[in-house]
Amino acid sequence: MTFLISFDVVMRYVLDRPTIWAWDLNIQFLAVMTVVGAGYTHLHKSHIGVDILVSSCTPRTRAIIDLITSVFFFLGVVMLLWKGAGQVLMSVRTLEISESYWAPPVWPLKILIIIGIFLLLLQGIAKFIRDLTTAISRKERS
C-alpha cells in the first residue's frame, strides 16, 4: 500500500500523469487488510478494551467478565455476517463494479470481506471456549 500511494504521488505531482486506478486499488487493499486482520488482532488481544477495570482481576474473573461481554461481540459479528452475506450474494449476482472512473469489480472484495468476518467469528468462538475453560476450572492460573 505504501508503494502504491508513493507511486501515485510521484505520477501525479512529479510526472504530472495521475493514475485512475491507484486510489481505488489502495482502498480495496485497505478494506481487505482491515477485515482479514481483525481475527488476527483478536487472537493477540490487541483490540481496544477497558483494561483498568479488569487488570486487577484474577484470570478466572477476567474470563467470566469476557464470557458475559462476549454476547455483544457475537451479536455484532453475527449481524455483520448475516447482512454482509446478503450484500455479497447480490454483488456476485450482478457482478457489481465500482462507480469510479476506473470501475473495478467490487464483488471479489466483498467476498474477501465476508471471509474476514467469518474468520473473526471463528476466532471469537475459540476465545469463548478458552474463557469458558478458564471460568469453569477450579485452579487459578496466572
N, CA, C and O atoms as a GROMACS GRO file, in nm:
protein
  568
    1MET      N    1   0.083  -0.119   0.000
    1MET     CA    2   0.000   0.000   0.000
    1MET      C    3   0.087   0.125   0.000
    1MET      O    4   0.056   0.222  -0.068
    2THR      N    5   0.196   0.121   0.076
    2THR     CA    6   0.287   0.236   0.080
    2THR      C    7   0.347   0.260  -0.058
    2THR      O    8   0.355   0.374  -0.104
    3PHE      N    9   0.389   0.151  -0.123
    3PHE     CA   10   0.444   0.165  -0.257
    3PHE      C   11   0.339   0.221  -0.352
    3PHE      O   12   0.369   0.308  -0.434
    4LEU      N   13   0.217   0.173  -0.342
    4LEU     CA   14   0.110   0.217  -0.430
    4LEU      C   15   0.081   0.367  -0.414
    4LEU      O   16   0.065   0.438  -0.512
    5ILE      N   17   0.074   0.413  -0.290
    5ILE     CA   18   0.049   0.555  -0.266
    5ILE      C   19   0.168   0.638  -0.313
    5ILE      O   20   0.151   0.743  -0.374
    6SER      N   21   0.288   0.590  -0.285
    6SER     CA   22   0.408   0.662  -0.329
    6SER      C   23   0.413   0.671  -0.481
    6SER      O   24   0.446   0.776  -0.537
    7PHE      N   25   0.382   0.562  -0.547
    7PHE     CA   26   0.379   0.560  -0.692
    7PHE      C   27   0.276   0.661  -0.745
    7PHE      O   28   0.304   0.736  -0.839
    8ASP      N   29   0.159   0.663  -0.683
    8ASP     CA   30   0.055   0.755  -0.726
    8ASP      C   31   0.096   0.901  -0.704
    8ASP      O   32   0.070   0.986  -0.789
    9VAL      N   33   0.161   0.929  -0.592
    9VAL     CA   34   0.207   1.066  -0.564
    9VAL      C   35   0.312   1.109  -0.667
    9VAL      O   36   0.307   1.220  -0.718
   10VAL      N   37   0.407   1.020  -0.695
   10VAL     CA   38   0.510   1.053  -0.794
   10VAL      C   39   0.447   1.075  -0.931
   10VAL      O   40   0.479   1.172  -1.000
   11MET      N   41   0.358   0.987  -0.970
   11MET     CA   42   0.293   1.002  -1.101
   11MET      C   43   0.212   1.131  -1.108
   11MET      O   44   0.214   1.200  -1.210
   12ARG      N   45   0.143   1.164  -1.001
   12ARG     CA   46   0.055   1.281  -1.001
   12ARG      C   47   0.132   1.412  -0.994
   12ARG      O   48   0.107   1.503  -1.072
   13TYR      N   49   0.225   1.422  -0.899
   13TYR     CA   50   0.287   1.552  -0.871
   13TYR      C   51   0.424   1.572  -0.936
   13TYR      O   52   0.463   1.685  -0.963
   14VAL      N   53   0.497   1.464  -0.961
   14VAL     CA   54   0.629   1.479  -1.022
   14VAL      C   55   0.619   1.468  -1.174
   14VAL      O   56   0.674   1.552  -1.246
   15LEU      N   57   0.550   1.367  -1.221
   15LEU     CA   58   0.541   1.344  -1.366
   15LEU      C   59   0.416   1.404  -1.429
   15LEU      O   60   0.400   1.400  -1.552
   16ASP      N   61   0.328   1.459  -1.348
   16ASP     CA   62   0.202   1.518  -1.396
   16ASP      C   63   0.122   1.419  -1.482
   16ASP      O   64   0.063   1.457  -1.583
   17ARG      N   65   0.121   1.292  -1.440
   17ARG     CA   66   0.047   1.186  -1.508
   17ARG      C   67  -0.031   1.106  -1.404
   17ARG      O   68   0.008   0.994  -1.372
   18PRO      N   69  -0.140   1.161  -1.352
   18PRO     CA   70  -0.214   1.090  -1.246
   18PRO      C   71  -0.272   0.957  -1.294
   18PRO      O   72  -0.311   0.942  -1.409
   19THR      N   73  -0.277   0.863  -1.202
   19THR     CA   74  -0.336   0.733  -1.234
   19THR      C   75  -0.486   0.738  -1.202
   19THR      O   76  -0.530   0.815  -1.117
   20ILE      N   77  -0.561   0.657  -1.270
   20ILE     CA   78  -0.704   0.650  -1.240
   20ILE      C   79  -0.737   0.528  -1.155
   20ILE      O   80  -0.850   0.513  -1.109
   21TRP      N   81  -0.640   0.443  -1.133
   21TRP     CA   82  -0.666   0.317  -1.066
   21TRP      C   83  -0.604   0.305  -0.927
   21TRP      O   84  -0.651   0.225  -0.847
   22ALA      N   85  -0.501   0.382  -0.897
   22ALA     CA   86  -0.425   0.361  -0.774
   22ALA      C   87  -0.510   0.384  -0.649
   22ALA      O   88  -0.501   0.306  -0.554
   23TRP      N   89  -0.591   0.489  -0.647
   23TRP     CA   90  -0.670   0.518  -0.529
   23TRP      C   91  -0.772   0.407  -0.501
   23TRP      O   92  -0.785   0.362  -0.388
   24ASP      N   93  -0.843   0.363  -0.604
   24ASP     CA   94  -0.942   0.256  -0.587
   24ASP      C   95  -0.876   0.126  -0.539
   24ASP      O   96  -0.927   0.059  -0.449
   25LEU      N   97  -0.764   0.093  -0.598
   25LEU     CA   98  -0.693  -0.029  -0.559
   25LEU      C   99  -0.643  -0.019  -0.415
   25LEU      O  100  -0.648  -0.117  -0.340
   26ASN      N  101  -0.596   0.099  -0.376
   26ASN     CA  102  -0.549   0.119  -0.240
   26ASN      C  103  -0.664   0.104  -0.139
   26ASN      O  104  -0.646   0.044  -0.033
   27ILE      N  105  -0.780   0.156  -0.171
   27ILE     CA  106  -0.897   0.143  -0.082
   27ILE      C  107  -0.935  -0.005  -0.069
   27ILE      O  108  -0.969  -0.050   0.040
   28GLN      N  109  -0.929  -0.079  -0.178
   28GLN     CA  110  -0.962  -0.221  -0.172
   28GLN      C  111  -0.860  -0.297  -0.087
   28GLN      O  112  -0.898  -0.383  -0.007
   29PHE      N  113  -0.732  -0.268  -0.104
   29PHE     CA  114  -0.630  -0.331  -0.021
   29PHE      C  115  -0.652  -0.301   0.127
   29PHE      O  116  -0.641  -0.390   0.211
   30LEU      N  117  -0.683  -0.176   0.157
   30LEU     CA  118  -0.705  -0.136   0.296
   30LEU      C  119  -0.826  -0.209   0.356
   30LEU      O  120  -0.821  -0.253   0.471
   31ALA      N  121  -0.932  -0.221   0.279
   31ALA     CA  122  -1.051  -0.291   0.328
   31ALA      C  123  -1.020  -0.437   0.360
   31ALA      O  124  -1.059  -0.487   0.465
   32VAL      N  125  -0.952  -0.504   0.269
   32VAL     CA  126  -0.919  -0.645   0.290
   32VAL      C  127  -0.823  -0.660   0.408
   32VAL      O  128  -0.841  -0.748   0.492
   33MET      N  129  -0.722  -0.574   0.416
   33MET     CA  130  -0.626  -0.582   0.525
   33MET      C  131  -0.695  -0.561   0.660
   33MET      O  132  -0.664  -0.630   0.757
   34THR      N  133  -0.786  -0.467   0.666
   34THR     CA  134  -0.855  -0.438   0.791
   34THR      C  135  -0.942  -0.554   0.836
   34THR      O  136  -0.934  -0.596   0.951
   35VAL      N  137  -1.024  -0.605   0.747
   35VAL     CA  138  -1.120  -0.707   0.788
   35VAL      C  139  -1.053  -0.843   0.808
   35VAL      O  140  -1.093  -0.918   0.896
   36VAL      N  141  -0.954  -0.875   0.728
   36VAL     CA  142  -0.885  -1.003   0.747
   36VAL      C  143  -0.795  -0.996   0.871
   36VAL      O  144  -0.774  -1.097   0.938
   37GLY      N  145  -0.743  -0.878   0.902
   37GLY     CA  146  -0.660  -0.862   1.019
   37GLY      C  147  -0.738  -0.859   1.150
   37GLY      O  148  -0.677  -0.865   1.257
   38ALA      N  149  -0.869  -0.848   1.144
   38ALA     CA  150  -0.950  -0.840   1.267
   38ALA      C  151  -0.939  -0.967   1.351
   38ALA      O  152  -0.926  -0.959   1.473
   39GLY      N  153  -0.943  -1.083   1.288
   39GLY     CA  154  -0.930  -1.209   1.362
   39GLY      C  155  -0.791  -1.224   1.423
   39GLY      O  156  -0.778  -1.271   1.536
   40TYR      N  157  -0.689  -1.185   1.348
   40TYR     CA  158  -0.552  -1.189   1.398
   40TYR      C  159  -0.536  -1.096   1.518
   40TYR      O  160  -0.472  -1.132   1.617
   41THR      N  161  -0.595  -0.978   1.508
   41THR     CA  162  -0.589  -0.882   1.618
   41THR      C  163  -0.662  -0.937   1.740
   41THR      O  164  -0.617  -0.918   1.853
   42HIS      N  165  -0.773  -1.004   1.718
   42HIS     CA  166  -0.849  -1.063   1.828
   42HIS      C  167  -0.769  -1.174   1.896
   42HIS      O  168  -0.773  -1.188   2.018
   43LEU      N  169  -0.696  -1.252   1.817
   43LEU     CA  170  -0.613  -1.360   1.870
   43LEU      C  171  -0.507  -1.306   1.966
   43LEU      O  172  -0.480  -1.366   2.070
   44HIS      N  173  -0.448  -1.193   1.932
   44HIS     CA  174  -0.341  -1.135   2.013
   44HIS      C  175  -0.389  -1.031   2.115
   44HIS      O  176  -0.309  -0.956   2.171
   45LYS      N  177  -0.520  -1.029   2.137
   45LYS     CA  178  -0.582  -0.939   2.236
   45LYS      C  179  -0.541  -0.794   2.214
   45LYS      O  180  -0.508  -0.723   2.308
   46SER      N  181  -0.542  -0.751   2.090
   46SER     CA  182  -0.498  -0.616   2.056
   46SER      C  183  -0.612  -0.519   2.028
   46SER      O  184  -0.587  -0.402   1.998
   47HIS      N  185  -0.735  -0.565   2.036
   47HIS     CA  186  -0.847  -0.474   2.019
   47HIS      C  187  -0.857  -0.382   2.142
   47HIS      O  188  -0.807  -0.415   2.249
   48ILE      N  189  -0.921  -0.271   2.124
   48ILE     CA  190  -0.935  -0.174   2.232
   48ILE      C  191  -1.021  -0.234   2.343
   48ILE      O  192  -1.125  -0.294   2.317
   49GLY      N  193  -0.978  -0.216   2.466
   49GLY     CA  194  -1.053  -0.265   2.581
   49GLY      C  195  -1.034  -0.171   2.698
   49GLY      O  196  -0.951  -0.080   2.694
   50VAL      N  197  -1.112  -0.194   2.801
   50VAL     CA  198  -1.101  -0.111   2.921
   50VAL      C  199  -1.024  -0.193   3.024
   50VAL      O  200  -1.082  -0.253   3.114
   51ASP      N  201  -0.892  -0.194   3.009
   51ASP     CA  202  -0.807  -0.277   3.095
   51ASP      C  203  -0.808  -0.232   3.240
   51ASP      O  204  -0.784  -0.313   3.329
   52ILE      N  205  -0.835  -0.107   3.265
   52ILE     CA  206  -0.834  -0.058   3.403
   52ILE      C  207  -0.938  -0.130   3.488
   52ILE      O  208  -0.922  -0.142   3.609
   53LEU      N  209  -1.044  -0.178   3.425
   53LEU     CA  210  -1.149  -0.249   3.500
   53LEU      C  211  -1.112  -0.394   3.531
   53LEU      O  212  -1.156  -0.448   3.632
   54VAL      N  213  -1.032  -0.456   3.445
   54VAL     CA  214  -1.006  -0.599   3.462
   54VAL      C  215  -0.860  -0.630   3.493
   54VAL      O  216  -0.826  -0.746   3.514
   55SER      N  217  -0.773  -0.530   3.495
   55SER     CA  218  -0.631  -0.557   3.515
   55SER      C  219  -0.600  -0.615   3.652
   55SER      O  220  -0.504  -0.691   3.668
   56SER      N  221  -0.680  -0.581   3.751
   56SER     CA  222  -0.654  -0.633   3.886
   56SER      C  223  -0.730  -0.763   3.916
   56SER      O  224  -0.718  -0.819   4.024
   57CYS      N  225  -0.808  -0.809   3.820
   57CYS     CA  226  -0.886  -0.932   3.840
   57CYS      C  227  -0.799  -1.055   3.818
   57CYS      O  228  -0.697  -1.050   3.750
   58THR      N  229  -0.842  -1.164   3.878
   58THR     CA  230  -0.776  -1.291   3.853
   58THR      C  231  -0.810  -1.337   3.712
   58THR      O  232  -0.909  -1.290   3.654
   59PRO      N  233  -0.731  -1.427   3.655
   59PRO     CA  234  -0.763  -1.476   3.521
   59PRO      C  235  -0.903  -1.538   3.512
   59PRO      O  236  -0.971  -1.524   3.410
   60ARG      N  237  -0.946  -1.606   3.619
   60ARG     CA  238  -1.079  -1.667   3.618
   60ARG      C  239  -1.188  -1.561   3.616
   60ARG      O  240  -1.285  -1.573   3.540
   61THR      N  241  -1.174  -1.457   3.697
   61THR     CA  242  -1.273  -1.348   3.699
   61THR      C  243  -1.274  -1.275   3.565
   61THR      O  244  -1.380  -1.239   3.514
   62ARG      N  245  -1.155  -1.253   3.509
   62ARG     CA  246  -1.147  -1.188   3.378
   62ARG      C  247  -1.215  -1.272   3.271
   62ARG      O  248  -1.282  -1.219   3.182
   63ALA      N  249  -1.198  -1.404   3.278
   63ALA     CA  250  -1.263  -1.494   3.183
   63ALA      C  251  -1.415  -1.487   3.196
   63ALA      O  252  -1.486  -1.489   3.095
   64ILE      N  253  -1.464  -1.478   3.318
   64ILE     CA  254  -1.610  -1.468   3.340
   64ILE      C  255  -1.662  -1.337   3.283
   64ILE      O  256  -1.767  -1.334   3.218
   65ILE      N  257  -1.590  -1.229   3.307
   65ILE     CA  258  -1.631  -1.100   3.250
   65ILE      C  259  -1.629  -1.106   3.098
   65ILE      O  260  -1.720  -1.055   3.032
   66ASP      N  261  -1.526  -1.168   3.042
   66ASP     CA  262  -1.518  -1.182   2.896
   66ASP      C  263  -1.632  -1.268   2.841
   66ASP      O  264  -1.684  -1.240   2.733
   67LEU      N  265  -1.671  -1.370   2.914
   67LEU     CA  266  -1.784  -1.453   2.871
   67LEU      C  267  -1.914  -1.370   2.868
   67LEU      O  268  -1.994  -1.383   2.776
   68ILE      N  269  -1.933  -1.287   2.969
   68ILE     CA  270  -2.054  -1.205   2.974
   68ILE      C  271  -2.054  -1.103   2.860
   68ILE      O  272  -2.156  -1.084   2.793
   69THR      N  273  -1.941  -1.038   2.840
   69THR     CA  274  -1.936  -0.935   2.735
   69THR      C  275  -1.926  -0.994   2.594
   69THR      O  276  -1.945  -0.922   2.495
   70SER      N  277  -1.896  -1.122   2.584
   70SER     CA  278  -1.887  -1.183   2.451
   70SER      C  279  -2.022  -1.185   2.380
   70SER      O  280  -2.029  -1.198   2.258
   71VAL      N  281  -2.129  -1.172   2.456
   71VAL     CA  282  -2.263  -1.165   2.396
   71VAL      C  283  -2.268  -1.049   2.296
   71VAL      O  284  -2.321  -1.063   2.186
   72PHE      N  285  -2.213  -0.935   2.335
   72PHE     CA  286  -2.213  -0.818   2.246
   72PHE      C  287  -2.125  -0.841   2.124
   72PHE      O  288  -2.160  -0.801   2.013
   73PHE      N  289  -2.012  -0.906   2.145
   73PHE     CA  290  -1.923  -0.939   2.033
   73PHE      C  291  -1.997  -1.027   1.931
   73PHE      O  292  -1.998  -0.998   1.812
   74PHE      N  293  -2.058  -1.134   1.981
   74PHE     CA  294  -2.125  -1.227   1.890
   74PHE      C  295  -2.245  -1.164   1.821
   74PHE      O  296  -2.270  -1.191   1.704
   75LEU      N  297  -2.320  -1.080   1.893
   75LEU     CA  298  -2.431  -1.011   1.828
   75LEU      C  299  -2.382  -0.925   1.712
   75LEU      O  300  -2.440  -0.928   1.603
   76GLY      N  301  -2.276  -0.850   1.735
   76GLY     CA  302  -2.222  -0.763   1.630
   76GLY      C  303  -2.167  -0.840   1.513
   76GLY      O  304  -2.196  -0.807   1.398
   77VAL      N  305  -2.087  -0.942   1.540
   77VAL     CA  306  -2.023  -1.017   1.431
   77VAL      C  307  -2.125  -1.099   1.353
   77VAL      O  308  -2.118  -1.107   1.230
   78VAL      N  309  -2.220  -1.160   1.423
   78VAL     CA  310  -2.323  -1.239   1.352
   78VAL      C  311  -2.410  -1.146   1.266
   78VAL      O  312  -2.448  -1.183   1.155
   79MET      N  313  -2.440  -1.027   1.316
   79MET     CA  314  -2.517  -0.931   1.236
   79MET      C  315  -2.438  -0.889   1.111
   79MET      O  316  -2.493  -0.882   1.002
   80LEU      N  317  -2.309  -0.862   1.128
   80LEU     CA  318  -2.225  -0.828   1.013
   80LEU      C  319  -2.222  -0.942   0.912
   80LEU      O  320  -2.231  -0.920   0.792
   81LEU      N  321  -2.209  -1.064   0.962
   81LEU     CA  322  -2.204  -1.180   0.874
   81LEU      C  323  -2.335  -1.201   0.801
   81LEU      O  324  -2.337  -1.227   0.681
   82TRP      N  325  -2.444  -1.188   0.873
   82TRP     CA  326  -2.577  -1.209   0.814
   82TRP      C  327  -2.607  -1.103   0.708
   82TRP      O  328  -2.642  -1.136   0.595
   83LYS      N  329  -2.594  -0.976   0.745
   83LYS     CA  330  -2.623  -0.869   0.650
   83LYS      C  331  -2.520  -0.865   0.537
   83LYS      O  332  -2.553  -0.838   0.422
   84GLY      N  333  -2.395  -0.893   0.572
   84GLY     CA  334  -2.289  -0.892   0.471
   84GLY      C  335  -2.306  -1.002   0.369
   84GLY      O  336  -2.278  -0.982   0.250
   85ALA      N  337  -2.352  -1.118   0.412
   85ALA     CA  338  -2.373  -1.230   0.319
   85ALA      C  339  -2.478  -1.194   0.216
   85ALA      O  340  -2.464  -1.228   0.098
   86GLY      N  341  -2.583  -1.126   0.258
   86GLY     CA  342  -2.684  -1.081   0.162
   86GLY      C  343  -2.628  -0.983   0.061
   86GLY      O  344  -2.659  -0.990  -0.058
   87GLN      N  345  -2.544  -0.893   0.108
   87GLN     CA  346  -2.480  -0.797   0.018
   87GLN      C  347  -2.385  -0.867  -0.080
   87GLN      O  348  -2.378  -0.831  -0.197
   88VAL      N  349  -2.314  -0.967  -0.031
   88VAL     CA  350  -2.221  -1.040  -0.117
   88VAL      C  351  -2.297  -1.116  -0.225
   88VAL      O  352  -2.259  -1.114  -0.342
   89LEU      N  353  -2.405  -1.182  -0.187
   89LEU     CA  354  -2.483  -1.257  -0.286
   89LEU      C  355  -2.537  -1.165  -0.394
   89LEU      O  356  -2.531  -1.197  -0.513
   90MET      N  357  -2.589  -1.049  -0.354
   90MET     CA  358  -2.640  -0.954  -0.452
   90MET      C  359  -2.527  -0.901  -0.541
   90MET      O  360  -2.544  -0.884  -0.662
   91SER      N  361  -2.413  -0.875  -0.481
   91SER     CA  362  -2.299  -0.822  -0.555
   91SER      C  363  -2.247  -0.924  -0.657
   91SER      O  364  -2.213  -0.888  -0.770
   92VAL      N  365  -2.240  -1.051  -0.617
   92VAL     CA  366  -2.192  -1.156  -0.708
   92VAL      C  367  -2.293  -1.178  -0.821
   92VAL      O  368  -2.254  -1.195  -0.937
   93ARG      N  369  -2.421  -1.179  -0.788
   93ARG     CA  370  -2.524  -1.198  -0.891
   93ARG      C  371  -2.519  -1.091  -1.000
   93ARG      O  372  -2.536  -1.119  -1.118
   94THR      N  373  -2.495  -0.967  -0.957
   94THR     CA  374  -2.496  -0.855  -1.052
   94THR      C  375  -2.357  -0.822  -1.105
   94THR      O  376  -2.341  -0.732  -1.187
   95LEU      N  377  -2.256  -0.895  -1.058
   95LEU     CA  378  -2.117  -0.866  -1.093
   95LEU      C  379  -2.088  -0.717  -1.074
   95LEU      O  380  -2.043  -0.648  -1.165
   96GLU      N  381  -2.115  -0.671  -0.953
   96GLU     CA  382  -2.106  -0.530  -0.918
   96GLU      C  383  -1.967  -0.472  -0.946
   96GLU      O  384  -1.864  -0.537  -0.923
   97ILE      N  385  -1.966  -0.351  -0.997
   97ILE     CA  386  -1.842  -0.278  -1.020
   97ILE      C  387  -1.847  -0.146  -0.943
   97ILE      O  388  -1.954  -0.099  -0.904
   98SER      N  389  -1.730  -0.088  -0.921
   98SER     CA  390  -1.722   0.040  -0.851
   98SER      C  391  -1.778   0.151  -0.939
   98SER      O  392  -1.778   0.141  -1.062
   99GLU      N  393  -1.826   0.257  -0.875
   99GLU     CA  394  -1.881   0.369  -0.950
   99GLU      C  395  -1.775   0.470  -0.989
   99GLU      O  396  -1.807   0.578  -1.039
  100SER      N  397  -1.649   0.438  -0.967
  100SER     CA  398  -1.541   0.530  -1.004
  100SER      C  399  -1.516   0.524  -1.154
  100SER      O  400  -1.574   0.442  -1.225
  101TYR      N  401  -1.429   0.610  -1.200
  101TYR     CA  402  -1.396   0.616  -1.343
  101TYR      C  403  -1.329   0.487  -1.389
  101TYR      O  404  -1.354   0.440  -1.500
  102TRP      N  405  -1.245   0.430  -1.304
  102TRP     CA  406  -1.175   0.306  -1.339
  102TRP      C  407  -1.271   0.188  -1.339
  102TRP      O  408  -1.256   0.097  -1.421
  103ALA      N  409  -1.369   0.188  -1.250
  103ALA     CA  410  -1.476   0.086  -1.240
  103ALA      C  411  -1.424  -0.056  -1.222
  103ALA      O  412  -1.456  -0.144  -1.301
  104PRO      N  413  -1.344  -0.080  -1.116
  104PRO     CA  414  -1.301  -0.218  -1.092
  104PRO      C  415  -1.416  -0.300  -1.035
  104PRO      O  416  -1.510  -0.244  -0.980
  105PRO      N  417  -1.410  -0.432  -1.048
  105PRO     CA  418  -1.514  -0.516  -0.989
  105PRO      C  419  -1.508  -0.507  -0.836
  105PRO      O  420  -1.400  -0.504  -0.778
  106VAL      N  421  -1.624  -0.503  -0.773
  106VAL     CA  422  -1.633  -0.492  -0.627
  106VAL      C  423  -1.665  -0.627  -0.564
  106VAL      O  424  -1.633  -0.650  -0.448
  107TRP      N  425  -1.728  -0.716  -0.638
  107TRP     CA  426  -1.773  -0.841  -0.580
  107TRP      C  427  -1.660  -0.927  -0.524
  107TRP      O  428  -1.682  -0.993  -0.422
  108PRO      N  429  -1.539  -0.932  -0.583
  108PRO     CA  430  -1.433  -1.011  -0.518
  108PRO      C  431  -1.393  -0.951  -0.382
  108PRO      O  432  -1.363  -1.024  -0.288
  109LEU      N  433  -1.392  -0.820  -0.375
  109LEU     CA  434  -1.362  -0.752  -0.249
  109LEU      C  435  -1.465  -0.787  -0.143
  109LEU      O  436  -1.430  -0.814  -0.028
  110LYS      N  437  -1.591  -0.788  -0.180
  110LYS     CA  438  -1.696  -0.820  -0.084
  110LYS      C  439  -1.688  -0.965  -0.037
  110LYS      O  440  -1.719  -0.995   0.078
  111ILE      N  441  -1.646  -1.054  -0.125
  111ILE     CA  442  -1.626  -1.194  -0.085
  111ILE      C  443  -1.514  -1.202   0.019
  111ILE      O  444  -1.528  -1.273   0.119
  112LEU      N  445  -1.405  -1.131  -0.005
  112LEU     CA  446  -1.294  -1.132   0.091
  112LEU      C  447  -1.334  -1.071   0.225
  112LEU      O  448  -1.291  -1.117   0.330
  113ILE      N  449  -1.416  -0.968   0.221
  113ILE     CA  450  -1.463  -0.906   0.344
  113ILE      C  451  -1.547  -1.003   0.426
  113ILE      O  452  -1.531  -1.012   0.547
  114ILE      N  453  -1.637  -1.075   0.361
  114ILE     CA  454  -1.722  -1.169   0.434
  114ILE      C  455  -1.639  -1.286   0.489
  114ILE      O  456  -1.669  -1.340   0.596
  115ILE      N  457  -1.535  -1.326   0.416
  115ILE     CA  458  -1.443  -1.430   0.466
  115ILE      C  459  -1.372  -1.379   0.591
  115ILE      O  460  -1.358  -1.452   0.689
  116GLY      N  461  -1.328  -1.254   0.588
  116GLY     CA  462  -1.262  -1.196   0.705
  116GLY      C  463  -1.353  -1.189   0.825
  116GLY      O  464  -1.310  -1.214   0.938
  117ILE      N  465  -1.480  -1.155   0.804
  117ILE     CA  466  -1.576  -1.150   0.914
  117ILE      C  467  -1.599  -1.291   0.970
  117ILE      O  468  -1.611  -1.309   1.091
  118PHE      N  469  -1.606  -1.390   0.881
  118PHE     CA  470  -1.621  -1.529   0.925
  118PHE      C  471  -1.500  -1.574   1.007
  118PHE      O  472  -1.516  -1.642   1.108
  119LEU      N  473  -1.380  -1.537   0.964
  119LEU     CA  474  -1.259  -1.572   1.040
  119LEU      C  475  -1.259  -1.505   1.177
  119LEU      O  476  -1.214  -1.564   1.275
  120LEU      N  477  -1.309  -1.381   1.184
  120LEU     CA  478  -1.322  -1.313   1.313
  120LEU      C  479  -1.420  -1.389   1.402
  120LEU      O  480  -1.395  -1.404   1.522
  121LEU      N  481  -1.529  -1.437   1.346
  121LEU     CA  482  -1.625  -1.515   1.423
  121LEU      C  483  -1.561  -1.644   1.476
  121LEU      O  484  -1.582  -1.680   1.592
  122LEU      N  485  -1.484  -1.712   1.392
  122LEU     CA  486  -1.416  -1.834   1.437
  122LEU      C  487  -1.319  -1.804   1.550
  122LEU      O  488  -1.310  -1.881   1.646
  123GLN      N  489  -1.246  -1.694   1.540
  123GLN     CA  490  -1.153  -1.656   1.646
  123GLN      C  491  -1.229  -1.622   1.773
  123GLN      O  492  -1.182  -1.653   1.883
  124GLY      N  493  -1.345  -1.560   1.760
  124GLY     CA  494  -1.428  -1.530   1.876
  124GLY      C  495  -1.478  -1.655   1.944
  124GLY      O  496  -1.485  -1.661   2.066
  125ILE      N  497  -1.513  -1.756   1.865
  125ILE     CA  498  -1.557  -1.884   1.921
  125ILE      C  499  -1.442  -1.951   1.996
  125ILE      O  500  -1.462  -2.005   2.105
  126ALA      N  501  -1.322  -1.947   1.938
  126ALA     CA  502  -1.205  -2.005   2.004
  126ALA      C  503  -1.178  -1.935   2.137
  126ALA      O  504  -1.149  -2.001   2.237
  127LYS      N  505  -1.187  -1.802   2.140
  127LYS     CA  506  -1.165  -1.727   2.263
  127LYS      C  507  -1.274  -1.760   2.365
  127LYS      O  508  -1.247  -1.774   2.484
  128PHE      N  509  -1.397  -1.773   2.318
  128PHE     CA  510  -1.508  -1.809   2.408
  128PHE      C  511  -1.482  -1.943   2.475
  128PHE      O  512  -1.504  -1.959   2.595
  129ILE      N  513  -1.434  -2.039   2.397
  129ILE     CA  514  -1.405  -2.173   2.453
  129ILE      C  515  -1.291  -2.164   2.554
  129ILE      O  516  -1.297  -2.226   2.660
  130ARG      N  517  -1.186  -2.086   2.523
  130ARG     CA  518  -1.076  -2.068   2.619
  130ARG      C  519  -1.125  -2.001   2.747
  130ARG      O  520  -1.089  -2.043   2.858
  131ASP      N  521  -1.207  -1.897   2.733
  131ASP     CA  522  -1.261  -1.829   2.850
  131ASP      C  523  -1.351  -1.921   2.932
  131ASP      O  524  -1.346  -1.920   3.055
  132LEU      N  525  -1.432  -2.000   2.864
  132LEU     CA  526  -1.519  -2.094   2.934
  132LEU      C  527  -1.438  -2.198   3.011
  132LEU      O  528  -1.471  -2.232   3.124
  133THR      N  529  -1.332  -2.248   2.949
  133THR     CA  530  -1.244  -2.344   3.016
  133THR      C  531  -1.180  -2.282   3.140
  133THR      O  532  -1.173  -2.346   3.245
  134THR      N  533  -1.134  -2.159   3.127
  134THR     CA  534  -1.073  -2.090   3.241
  134THR      C  535  -1.176  -2.063   3.350
  134THR      O  536  -1.146  -2.077   3.468
  135ALA      N  537  -1.297  -2.024   3.310
  135ALA     CA  538  -1.401  -1.989   3.408
  135ALA      C  539  -1.450  -2.110   3.486
  135ALA      O  540  -1.480  -2.097   3.605
  136ILE      N  541  -1.457  -2.226   3.424
  136ILE     CA  542  -1.510  -2.343   3.495
  136ILE      C  543  -1.402  -2.423   3.567
  136ILE      O  544  -1.433  -2.512   3.645
  137SER      N  545  -1.276  -2.391   3.540
  137SER     CA  546  -1.170  -2.464   3.610
  137SER      C  547  -1.160  -2.412   3.753
  137SER      O  548  -1.181  -2.294   3.779
  138ARG      N  549  -1.129  -2.499   3.844
  138ARG     CA  550  -1.118  -2.463   3.985
  138ARG      C  551  -0.980  -2.404   4.017
  138ARG      O  552  -0.962  -2.335   4.117
  139LYS      N  553  -0.886  -2.434   3.931
  139LYS     CA  554  -0.749  -2.391   3.958
  139LYS      C  555  -0.726  -2.251   3.901
  139LYS      O  556  -0.755  -2.226   3.784
  140GLU      N  557  -0.675  -2.161   3.982
  140GLU     CA  558  -0.643  -2.026   3.939
  140GLU      C  559  -0.506  -2.026   3.871
  140GLU      O  560  -0.408  -2.074   3.928
  141ARG      N  561  -0.502  -1.974   3.750
  141ARG     CA  562  -0.374  -1.963   3.678
  141ARG      C  563  -0.337  -1.817   3.666
  141ARG      O  564  -0.424  -1.730   3.667
  142SER      N  565  -0.209  -1.791   3.653
  142SER     CA  566  -0.166  -1.652   3.638
  142SER      C  567  -0.165  -1.609   3.494
  142SER      O  568  -0.131  -1.495   3.463
   0.00000   0.00000   0.00000
